[in-house]
Amino acid sequence: MGMEIAKLVENQHTFFNHGGTKKYEFRLKALTVLKNKVKSMEKEITDALYEDLGRSELEAYTSEIATLYGEIDHACKGLKSWMEPSAHR
């Protein structure tokens, strides 16, 4: 198992070092995958927030999940312009 993890880490380093994470399409897809994963696990997230912090389902959704969806949507909309080169002062 240790060798499998080492190979996985090596592959991730190679992918990162070759600029794979810098592409707009990669970043947009990663944000979309994140949002879909959160959607598929909403019940587990609200249950954990109840167990850990005593938050009701409504409070957990409005203060954590819905906020996260808004942040992801904001990132998706601004991503392209944020990736444009800018002059440094």
Secondary structure as the mmCIF struct_conf table of DSSP 4:
data_model
#
loop_
_struct_conf.conf_type_id
_struct_conf.id
_struct_conf.beg_label_comp_id
_struct_conf.beg_label_asym_id
_struct_conf.beg_label_seq_id
_struct_conf.end_label_comp_id
_struct_conf.end_label_asym_id
_struct_conf.end_label_seq_id
HELX_RH_AL_P HELX_RH_AL_P1 GLY A 2 ASN A 17
TURN_TY1_P TURN_TY1_P1 HIS A 18 GLY A 19
HELX_RH_3T_P HELX_RH_3T_P1 GLY A 20 LYS A 22
BEND BEND1 LYS A 23 LYS A 23
HELX_RH_AL_P HELX_RH_AL_P2 TYR A 24 SER A 40
TURN_TY1_P TURN_TY1_P2 MET A 41 MET A 41
HELX_RH_AL_P HELX_RH_AL_P3 GLU A 42 LEU A 53
HELX_RH_AL_P HELX_RH_AL_P4 GLU A 57 ALA A 60
HELX_RH_PI_P HELX_RH_PI_P1 TYR A 61 ILE A 65
HELX_RH_AL_P HELX_RH_AL_P5 ALA A 66 MET A 83
BEND BEND2 GLU A 84 GLU A 84
#
